[in-house]
């Protein structure tokens, strides 16, 4: 059997996870800027649709 280099496996897995998180975050920011809407939920269960810069407030 070949010796598995666990440090390489863990490093690759960690970097792949980090890359996925960065891509998802960038996509969400792009989506809000181009499509211009988001939904904010309140503690009482209500929701409010926000547009443009209000999404970031």
N, CA, C, O and CB atoms as a CASP TS submission, in Angstrom:
PFRMAT TS
TARGET T0000
AUTHOR 0000-0000-0000
METHOD Language model
MODEL 1
PARENT N/A
ATOM      1  N   UNK     1       0.833  -1.187   0.000  1.00  0.00           N
ATOM      2  CA  UNK     1       0.000   0.000   0.000  1.00  0.00           C
ATOM      3  C   UNK     1       0.875   1.246   0.000  1.00  0.00           C
ATOM      4  O   UNK     1       1.955   1.289   0.589  1.00  0.00           O
ATOM      5  CB  UNK     1      -0.946   0.000   1.210  1.00  0.00           C
ATOM      6  N   UNK     2       0.364   2.238  -0.677  1.00  0.00           N
ATOM      7  CA  UNK     2       1.105   3.495  -0.706  1.00  0.00           C
ATOM      8  C   UNK     2       0.855   4.265   0.570  1.00  0.00           C
ATOM      9  O   UNK     2      -0.216   4.184   1.173  1.00  0.00           O
ATOM     10  CB  UNK     2       0.712   4.340  -1.929  1.00  0.00           C
ATOM     11  N   UNK     3       1.849   4.998   0.959  1.00  0.00           N
ATOM     12  CA  UNK     3       1.732   5.819   2.158  1.00  0.00           C
ATOM     13  C   UNK     3       0.992   7.107   1.798  1.00  0.00           C
ATOM     14  O   UNK     3       1.435   7.861   0.931  1.00  0.00           O
ATOM     15  CB  UNK     3       3.136   6.130   2.767  1.00  0.00           C
ATOM     16  N   UNK     4      -0.130   7.353   2.462  1.00  0.00           N
ATOM     17  CA  UNK     4      -0.907   8.569   2.207  1.00  0.00           C
ATOM     18  C   UNK     4      -0.279   9.716   2.994  1.00  0.00           C
ATOM     19  O   UNK     4       0.017   9.584   4.182  1.00  0.00           O
ATOM     20  CB  UNK     4      -2.416   8.376   2.602  1.00  0.00           C
ATOM     21  N   UNK     5      -0.087  10.815   2.326  1.00  0.00           N
ATOM     22  CA  UNK     5       0.479  11.983   2.997  1.00  0.00           C
ATOM     23  C   UNK     5      -0.679  12.815   3.534  1.00  0.00           C
ATOM     24  O   UNK     5      -1.278  13.605   2.804  1.00  0.00           O
ATOM     25  CB  UNK     5       1.386  12.827   2.024  1.00  0.00           C
ATOM     26  N   UNK     6      -0.987  12.634   4.805  1.00  0.00           N
ATOM     27  CA  UNK     6      -2.158  13.249   5.417  1.00  0.00           C
ATOM     28  C   UNK     6      -2.083  14.763   5.425  1.00  0.00           C
ATOM     29  O   UNK     6      -3.112  15.429   5.305  1.00  0.00           O
ATOM     30  CB  UNK     6      -2.326  12.747   6.821  1.00  0.00           C
ATOM     31  N   UNK     7      -0.910  15.314   5.560  1.00  0.00           N
ATOM     32  CA  UNK     7      -0.791  16.776   5.551  1.00  0.00           C
ATOM     33  C   UNK     7      -1.231  17.337   4.203  1.00  0.00           C
ATOM     34  O   UNK     7      -1.905  18.366   4.146  1.00  0.00           O
ATOM     35  CB  UNK     7       0.662  17.208   5.861  1.00  0.00           C
ATOM     36  N   UNK     8      -0.858  16.672   3.132  1.00  0.00           N
ATOM     37  CA  UNK     8      -1.247  17.122   1.798  1.00  0.00           C
ATOM     38  C   UNK     8      -2.765  17.001   1.604  1.00  0.00           C
ATOM     39  O   UNK     8      -3.396  17.892   1.034  1.00  0.00           O
ATOM     40  CB  UNK     8      -0.503  16.307   0.718  1.00  0.00           C
ATOM     41  N   UNK     9      -3.338  15.904   2.078  1.00  0.00           N
ATOM     42  CA  UNK     9      -4.789  15.704   1.961  1.00  0.00           C
ATOM     43  C   UNK     9      -5.536  16.775   2.744  1.00  0.00           C
ATOM     44  O   UNK     9      -6.490  17.362   2.233  1.00  0.00           O
ATOM     45  CB  UNK     9      -5.192  14.299   2.462  1.00  0.00           C
ATOM     46  N   UNK    10      -5.118  17.034   3.964  1.00  0.00           N
ATOM     47  CA  UNK    10      -5.778  18.038   4.797  1.00  0.00           C
ATOM     48  C   UNK    10      -5.609  19.441   4.226  1.00  0.00           C
ATOM     49  O   UNK    10      -6.546  20.238   4.251  1.00  0.00           O
ATOM     50  CB  UNK    10      -5.230  17.987   6.218  1.00  0.00           C
ATOM     51  N   UNK    11      -4.441  19.742   3.722  1.00  0.00           N
ATOM     52  CA  UNK    11      -4.194  21.054   3.126  1.00  0.00           C
ATOM     53  C   UNK    11      -5.054  21.252   1.878  1.00  0.00           C
ATOM     54  O   UNK    11      -5.639  22.318   1.688  1.00  0.00           O
ATOM     55  CB  UNK    11      -2.703  21.215   2.777  1.00  0.00           C
ATOM     56  N   UNK    12      -5.129  20.242   1.042  1.00  0.00           N
ATOM     57  CA  UNK    12      -5.941  20.329  -0.171  1.00  0.00           C
ATOM     58  C   UNK    12      -7.419  20.487   0.179  1.00  0.00           C
ATOM     59  O   UNK    12      -8.117  21.301  -0.425  1.00  0.00           O
ATOM     60  CB  UNK    12      -5.732  19.082  -1.049  1.00  0.00           C
ATOM     61  N   UNK    13      -7.894  19.716   1.146  1.00  0.00           N
ATOM     62  CA  UNK    13      -9.290  19.809   1.567  1.00  0.00           C
ATOM     63  C   UNK    13      -9.596  21.187   2.158  1.00  0.00           C
ATOM     64  O   UNK    13     -10.632  21.777   1.852  1.00  0.00           O
ATOM     65  CB  UNK    13      -9.612  18.711   2.592  1.00  0.00           C
ATOM     66  N   UNK    14      -8.717  21.691   2.986  1.00  0.00           N
ATOM     67  CA  UNK    14      -8.911  23.013   3.584  1.00  0.00           C
ATOM     68  C   UNK    14      -8.922  24.121   2.548  1.00  0.00           C
ATOM     69  O   UNK    14      -9.758  25.023   2.604  1.00  0.00           O
ATOM     70  CB  UNK    14      -7.830  23.286   4.601  1.00  0.00           C
ATOM     71  N   UNK    15      -7.995  24.054   1.604  1.00  0.00           N
ATOM     72  CA  UNK    15      -7.944  25.076   0.556  1.00  0.00           C
ATOM     73  C   UNK    15      -9.163  25.007  -0.362  1.00  0.00           C
ATOM     74  O   UNK    15      -9.670  26.040  -0.797  1.00  0.00           O
ATOM     75  CB  UNK    15      -6.667  24.923  -0.266  1.00  0.00           C
ATOM     76  N   UNK    16      -9.629  23.806  -0.656  1.00  0.00           N
ATOM     77  CA  UNK    16     -10.824  23.657  -1.489  1.00  0.00           C
ATOM     78  C   UNK    16     -12.053  24.225  -0.776  1.00  0.00           C
ATOM     79  O   UNK    16     -12.879  24.892  -1.400  1.00  0.00           O
ATOM     80  CB  UNK    16     -11.053  22.173  -1.844  1.00  0.00           C
ATOM     81  N   UNK    17     -12.173  23.968   0.510  1.00  0.00           N
ATOM     82  CA  UNK    17     -13.296  24.507   1.289  1.00  0.00           C
ATOM     83  C   UNK    17     -13.237  26.026   1.322  1.00  0.00           C
ATOM     84  O   UNK    17     -14.261  26.688   1.147  1.00  0.00           O
ATOM     85  CB  UNK    17     -13.286  23.944   2.724  1.00  0.00           C
ATOM     86  N   UNK    18     -12.074  26.578   1.542  1.00  0.00           N
ATOM     87  CA  UNK    18     -11.904  28.029   1.557  1.00  0.00           C
ATOM     88  C   UNK    18     -12.248  28.638   0.201  1.00  0.00           C
ATOM     89  O   UNK    18     -12.899  29.681   0.138  1.00  0.00           O
ATOM     90  CB  UNK    18     -10.470  28.393   1.949  1.00  0.00           C
ATOM     91  N   UNK    19     -11.817  27.999  -0.877  1.00  0.00           N
ATOM     92  CA  UNK    19     -12.128  28.502  -2.214  1.00  0.00           C
ATOM     93  C   UNK    19     -13.627  28.488  -2.477  1.00  0.00           C
ATOM     94  O   UNK    19     -14.159  29.429  -3.065  1.00  0.00           O
ATOM     95  CB  UNK    19     -11.406  27.675  -3.273  1.00  0.00           C
ATOM     96  N   UNK    20     -14.309  27.442  -2.052  1.00  0.00           N
ATOM     97  CA  UNK    20     -15.763  27.364  -2.232  1.00  0.00           C
ATOM     98  C   UNK    20     -16.455  28.481  -1.460  1.00  0.00           C
ATOM     99  O   UNK    20     -17.365  29.120  -1.989  1.00  0.00           O
ATOM    100  CB  UNK    20     -16.296  25.989  -1.773  1.00  0.00           C
ATOM    101  N   UNK    21     -16.047  28.726  -0.233  1.00  0.00           N
ATOM    102  CA  UNK    21     -16.649  29.797   0.565  1.00  0.00           C
ATOM    103  C   UNK    21     -16.434  31.162  -0.087  1.00  0.00           C
ATOM    104  O   UNK    21     -17.344  31.990  -0.096  1.00  0.00           O
ATOM    105  CB  UNK    21     -16.065  29.797   1.983  1.00  0.00           C
ATOM    106  N   UNK    22     -15.263  31.400  -0.621  1.00  0.00           N
ATOM    107  CA  UNK    22     -14.972  32.678  -1.273  1.00  0.00           C
ATOM    108  C   UNK    22     -15.831  32.850  -2.519  1.00  0.00           C
ATOM    109  O   UNK    22     -16.365  33.932  -2.761  1.00  0.00           O
ATOM    110  CB  UNK    22     -13.481  32.773  -1.639  1.00  0.00           C
ATOM    111  N   UNK    23     -15.966  31.793  -3.305  1.00  0.00           N
ATOM    112  CA  UNK    23     -16.770  31.873  -4.525  1.00  0.00           C
ATOM    113  C   UNK    23     -18.237  32.113  -4.192  1.00  0.00           C
ATOM    114  O   UNK    23     -18.891  32.925  -4.846  1.00  0.00           O
ATOM    115  CB  UNK    23     -16.620  30.589  -5.354  1.00  0.00           C
ATOM    116  N   UNK    24     -18.758  31.425  -3.196  1.00  0.00           N
ATOM    117  CA  UNK    24     -20.160  31.601  -2.814  1.00  0.00           C
ATOM    118  C   UNK    24     -20.403  33.016  -2.306  1.00  0.00           C
ATOM    119  O   UNK    24     -21.410  33.629  -2.659  1.00  0.00           O
ATOM    120  CB  UNK    24     -20.563  30.575  -1.743  1.00  0.00           C
ATOM    121  N   UNK    25     -19.510  33.541  -1.491  1.00  0.00           N
ATOM    122  CA  UNK    25     -19.659  34.906  -0.979  1.00  0.00           C
ATOM    123  C   UNK    25     -19.588  35.925  -2.109  1.00  0.00           C
ATOM    124  O   UNK    25     -20.390  36.858  -2.152  1.00  0.00           O
ATOM    125  CB  UNK    25     -18.579  35.207   0.068  1.00  0.00           C
ATOM    126  N   UNK    26     -18.647  35.757  -3.014  1.00  0.00           N
ATOM    127  CA  UNK    26     -18.527  36.682  -4.143  1.00  0.00           C
ATOM    128  C   UNK    26     -19.766  36.621  -5.032  1.00  0.00           C
ATOM    129  O   UNK    26     -20.232  37.654  -5.514  1.00  0.00           O
ATOM    130  CB  UNK    26     -17.271  36.362  -4.967  1.00  0.00           C
ATOM    131  N   UNK    27     -20.295  35.438  -5.248  1.00  0.00           N
ATOM    132  CA  UNK    27     -21.497  35.291  -6.068  1.00  0.00           C
ATOM    133  C   UNK    27     -22.681  35.983  -5.414  1.00  0.00           C
ATOM    134  O   UNK    27     -23.468  36.642  -6.095  1.00  0.00           O
ATOM    135  CB  UNK    27     -21.813  33.809  -6.301  1.00  0.00           C
ATOM    136  N   UNK    28     -22.817  35.840  -4.107  1.00  0.00           N
ATOM    137  CA  UNK    28     -23.937  36.472  -3.395  1.00  0.00           C
ATOM    138  C   UNK    28     -23.835  37.990  -3.482  1.00  0.00           C
ATOM    139  O   UNK    28     -24.845  38.658  -3.701  1.00  0.00           O
ATOM    140  CB  UNK    28     -23.967  36.025  -1.915  1.00  0.00           C
ATOM    141  N   UNK    29     -22.657  38.538  -3.317  1.00  0.00           N
ATOM    142  CA  UNK    29     -22.489  39.990  -3.431  1.00  0.00           C
ATOM    143  C   UNK    29     -22.799  40.452  -4.845  1.00  0.00           C
ATOM    144  O   UNK    29     -23.450  41.482  -5.026  1.00  0.00           O
ATOM    145  CB  UNK    29     -21.060  40.405  -3.040  1.00  0.00           C
ATOM    146  N   UNK    30     -22.347  39.714  -5.850  1.00  0.00           N
ATOM    147  CA  UNK    30     -22.636  40.055  -7.236  1.00  0.00           C
ATOM    148  C   UNK    30     -24.137  39.977  -7.507  1.00  0.00           C
ATOM    149  O   UNK    30     -24.689  40.827  -8.207  1.00  0.00           O
ATOM    150  CB  UNK    30     -21.871  39.124  -8.188  1.00  0.00           C
ATOM    151  N   UNK    31     -24.789  38.970  -6.959  1.00  0.00           N
ATOM    152  CA  UNK    31     -26.226  38.792  -7.170  1.00  0.00           C
ATOM    153  C   UNK    31     -27.004  39.974  -6.595  1.00  0.00           C
ATOM    154  O   UNK    31     -27.929  40.471  -7.237  1.00  0.00           O
ATOM    155  CB  UNK    31     -26.706  37.475  -6.531  1.00  0.00           C
ATOM    156  N   UNK    32     -26.651  40.421  -5.415  1.00  0.00           N
ATOM    157  CA  UNK    32     -27.341  41.552  -4.796  1.00  0.00           C
ATOM    158  C   UNK    32     -27.116  42.816  -5.608  1.00  0.00           C
ATOM    159  O   UNK    32     -28.040  43.607  -5.796  1.00  0.00           O
ATOM    160  CB  UNK    32     -26.864  41.755  -3.348  1.00  0.00           C
ATOM    161  N   UNK    33     -25.898  43.013  -6.089  1.00  0.00           N
ATOM    162  CA  UNK    33     -25.598  44.231  -6.854  1.00  0.00           C
ATOM    163  C   UNK    33     -26.281  44.243  -8.213  1.00  0.00           C
ATOM    164  O   UNK    33     -26.762  45.288  -8.653  1.00  0.00           O
ATOM    165  CB  UNK    33     -24.099  44.375  -7.042  1.00  0.00           C
ATOM    166  N   UNK    34     -26.332  43.103  -8.881  1.00  0.00           N
ATOM    167  CA  UNK    34     -26.893  43.081 -10.229  1.00  0.00           C
ATOM    168  C   UNK    34     -28.399  42.889 -10.236  1.00  0.00           C
ATOM    169  O   UNK    34     -29.100  43.514 -11.031  1.00  0.00           O
ATOM    170  CB  UNK    34     -26.247  41.992 -11.035  1.00  0.00           C
ATOM    171  N   UNK    35     -28.901  42.037  -9.363  1.00  0.00           N
ATOM    172  CA  UNK    35     -30.336  41.790  -9.334  1.00  0.00           C
ATOM    173  C   UNK    35     -31.029  42.706  -8.334  1.00  0.00           C
ATOM    174  O   UNK    35     -32.220  42.990  -8.465  1.00  0.00           O
ATOM    175  CB  UNK    35     -30.618  40.328  -8.992  1.00  0.00           C
ATOM    176  N   UNK    36     -30.285  43.166  -7.340  1.00  0.00           N
ATOM    177  CA  UNK    36     -30.724  44.223  -6.469  1.00  0.00           C
ATOM    178  C   UNK    36     -31.796  43.907  -5.451  1.00  0.00           C
ATOM    179  O   UNK    36     -32.589  44.786  -5.116  1.00  0.00           O
ATOM    180  CB  UNK    36     -31.182  45.278  -7.264  1.00  0.00           C
ATOM    181  N   UNK    37     -31.852  42.683  -4.945  1.00  0.00           N
ATOM    182  CA  UNK    37     -32.833  42.430  -3.901  1.00  0.00           C
ATOM    183  C   UNK    37     -32.300  41.390  -2.922  1.00  0.00           C
ATOM    184  O   UNK    37     -31.424  40.588  -3.248  1.00  0.00           O
ATOM    185  CB  UNK    37     -34.168  41.964  -4.510  1.00  0.00           C
ATOM    186  N   UNK    38     -32.856  41.429  -1.711  1.00  0.00           N
ATOM    187  CA  UNK    38     -32.567  40.430  -0.694  1.00  0.00           C
ATOM    188  C   UNK    38     -33.750  40.401   0.269  1.00  0.00           C
ATOM    189  O   UNK    38     -34.602  41.288   0.230  1.00  0.00           O
ATOM    190  CB  UNK    38     -31.220  40.742   0.055  1.00  0.00           C
ATOM    191  N   UNK    39     -33.806  39.412   1.114  1.00  0.00           N
ATOM    192  CA  UNK    39     -34.904  39.274   2.070  1.00  0.00           C
ATOM    193  C   UNK    39     -34.315  39.287   3.471  1.00  0.00           C
ATOM    194  O   UNK    39     -33.343  38.586   3.753  1.00  0.00           O
ATOM    195  CB  UNK    39     -35.725  37.963   1.818  1.00  0.00           C
ATOM    196  N   UNK    40     -34.910  40.091   4.348  1.00  0.00           N
ATOM    197  CA  UNK    40     -34.484  40.139   5.741  1.00  0.00           C
ATOM    198  C   UNK    40     -35.620  39.619   6.608  1.00  0.00           C
ATOM    199  O   UNK    40     -36.761  40.063   6.484  1.00  0.00           O
ATOM    200  CB  UNK    40     -34.075  41.585   6.160  1.00  0.00           C
ATOM    201  N   UNK    41     -35.306  38.685   7.478  1.00  0.00           N
ATOM    202  CA  UNK    41     -36.297  38.092   8.368  1.00  0.00           C
ATOM    203  C   UNK    41     -36.171  38.692   9.756  1.00  0.00           C
ATOM    204  O   UNK    41     -35.067  38.945  10.241  1.00  0.00           O
ATOM    205  CB  UNK    41     -36.137  36.563   8.427  1.00  0.00           C
ATOM    206  N   UNK    42     -37.325  38.920  10.397  1.00  0.00           N
ATOM    207  CA  UNK    42     -37.360  39.466  11.756  1.00  0.00           C
ATOM    208  C   UNK    42     -37.620  38.349  12.752  1.00  0.00           C
ATOM    209  O   UNK    42     -38.009  37.243  12.378  1.00  0.00           O
ATOM    210  CB  UNK    42     -38.442  40.567  11.885  1.00  0.00           C
ATOM    211  N   UNK    43     -37.399  38.652  14.025  1.00  0.00           N
ATOM    212  CA  UNK    43     -37.593  37.663  15.083  1.00  0.00           C
ATOM    213  C   UNK    43     -39.059  37.253  15.217  1.00  0.00           C
ATOM    214  O   UNK    43     -39.349  36.139  15.653  1.00  0.00           O
ATOM    215  CB  UNK    43     -37.086  38.213  16.411  1.00  0.00           C
ATOM    216  N   UNK    44     -39.980  38.136  14.850  1.00  0.00           N
ATOM    217  CA  UNK    44     -41.402  37.803  14.988  1.00  0.00           C
ATOM    218  C   UNK    44     -41.924  36.979  13.807  1.00  0.00           C
ATOM    219  O   UNK    44     -43.116  36.674  13.753  1.00  0.00           O
ATOM    220  CB  UNK    44     -42.224  39.080  15.123  1.00  0.00           C
ATOM    221  N   UNK    45     -41.062  36.619  12.873  1.00  0.00           N
ATOM    222  CA  UNK    45     -41.439  35.773  11.754  1.00  0.00           C
ATOM    223  C   UNK    45     -41.780  36.527  10.486  1.00  0.00           C
ATOM    224  O   UNK    45     -42.020  35.911   9.447  1.00  0.00           O
ATOM    225  CB  UNK    45     -42.585  34.942  12.137  1.00  0.00           C
ATOM    226  N   UNK    46     -41.805  37.843  10.550  1.00  0.00           N
ATOM    227  CA  UNK    46     -42.112  38.613   9.348  1.00  0.00           C
ATOM    228  C   UNK    46     -40.876  38.705   8.466  1.00  0.00           C
ATOM    229  O   UNK    46     -39.751  38.507   8.925  1.00  0.00           O
ATOM    230  CB  UNK    46     -42.624  40.025   9.713  1.00  0.00           C
ATOM    231  N   UNK    47     -41.100  39.002   7.218  1.00  0.00           N
ATOM    232  CA  UNK    47     -39.981  39.184   6.307  1.00  0.00           C
ATOM    233  C   UNK    47     -40.186  40.444   5.488  1.00  0.00           C
ATOM    234  O   UNK    47     -41.313  40.881   5.255  1.00  0.00           O
ATOM    235  CB  UNK    47     -39.816  37.964   5.389  1.00  0.00           C
ATOM    236  N   UNK    48     -39.069  41.016   5.056  1.00  0.00           N
ATOM    237  CA  UNK    48     -39.115  42.254   4.304  1.00  0.00           C
ATOM    238  C   UNK    48     -38.163  42.134   3.126  1.00  0.00           C
ATOM    239  O   UNK    48     -37.005  41.750   3.290  1.00  0.00           O
ATOM    240  CB  UNK    48     -38.754  43.471   5.197  1.00  0.00           C
ATOM    241  N   UNK    49     -38.649  42.460   1.949  1.00  0.00           N
ATOM    242  CA  UNK    49     -37.815  42.429   0.753  1.00  0.00           C
ATOM    243  C   UNK    49     -37.137  43.784   0.626  1.00  0.00           C
ATOM    244  O   UNK    49     -37.796  44.824   0.620  1.00  0.00           O
ATOM    245  CB  UNK    49     -38.654  42.089  -0.527  1.00  0.00           C
ATOM    246  N   UNK    50     -35.814  43.759   0.523  1.00  0.00           N
ATOM    247  CA  UNK    50     -35.026  44.979   0.413  1.00  0.00           C
ATOM    248  C   UNK    50     -34.392  45.039  -0.967  1.00  0.00           C
ATOM    249  O   UNK    50     -34.172  44.012  -1.609  1.00  0.00           O
ATOM    250  CB  UNK    50     -33.944  45.047   1.519  1.00  0.00           C
ATOM    251  N   UNK    51     -34.104  46.242  -1.409  1.00  0.00           N
ATOM    252  CA  UNK    51     -33.539  46.443  -2.734  1.00  0.00           C
ATOM    253  C   UNK    51     -32.283  47.289  -2.667  1.00  0.00           C
ATOM    254  O   UNK    51     -32.179  48.198  -1.844  1.00  0.00           O
ATOM    255  CB  UNK    51     -34.559  47.093  -3.654  1.00  0.00           C
ATOM    256  N   UNK    52     -31.331  46.987  -3.533  1.00  0.00           N
ATOM    257  CA  UNK    52     -30.120  47.798  -3.685  1.00  0.00           C
ATOM    258  C   UNK    52     -29.275  47.876  -2.442  1.00  0.00           C
ATOM    259  O   UNK    52     -28.977  46.859  -1.816  1.00  0.00           O
ATOM    260  CB  UNK    52     -30.484  49.167  -4.099  1.00  0.00           C
ATOM    261  N   UNK    53     -28.881  49.104  -2.078  1.00  0.00           N
ATOM    262  CA  UNK    53     -27.985  49.320  -0.941  1.00  0.00           C
ATOM    263  C   UNK    53     -28.624  49.016   0.404  1.00  0.00           C
ATOM    264  O   UNK    53     -27.913  48.837   1.392  1.00  0.00           O
ATOM    265  CB  UNK    53     -27.501  50.732  -0.945  1.00  0.00           C
ATOM    266  N   UNK    54     -29.962  48.953   0.464  1.00  0.00           N
ATOM    267  CA  UNK    54     -30.622  48.626   1.730  1.00  0.00           C
ATOM    268  C   UNK    54     -30.280  47.221   2.203  1.00  0.00           C
ATOM    269  O   UNK    54     -30.397  46.924   3.392  1.00  0.00           O
ATOM    270  CB  UNK    54     -32.128  48.766   1.589  1.00  0.00           C
ATOM    271  N   UNK    55     -29.860  46.357   1.293  1.00  0.00           N
ATOM    272  CA  UNK    55     -29.474  44.990   1.665  1.00  0.00           C
ATOM    273  C   UNK    55     -28.268  44.978   2.595  1.00  0.00           C
ATOM    274  O   UNK    55     -28.116  44.052   3.393  1.00  0.00           O
ATOM    275  CB  UNK    55     -29.168  44.168   0.415  1.00  0.00           C
ATOM    276  N   UNK    56     -27.416  45.981   2.508  1.00  0.00           N
ATOM    277  CA  UNK    56     -26.190  46.004   3.285  1.00  0.00           C
ATOM    278  C   UNK    56     -26.294  46.801   4.556  1.00  0.00           C
ATOM    279  O   UNK    56     -25.320  46.893   5.303  1.00  0.00           O
ATOM    280  CB  UNK    56     -25.093  46.541   2.469  1.00  0.00           C
ATOM    281  N   UNK    57     -27.456  47.387   4.830  1.00  0.00           N
ATOM    282  CA  UNK    57     -27.635  48.191   6.051  1.00  0.00           C
ATOM    283  C   UNK    57     -28.017  47.316   7.213  1.00  0.00           C
ATOM    284  O   UNK    57     -28.209  47.812   8.323  1.00  0.00           O
ATOM    285  CB  UNK    57     -28.697  49.273   5.846  1.00  0.00           C
TER
END
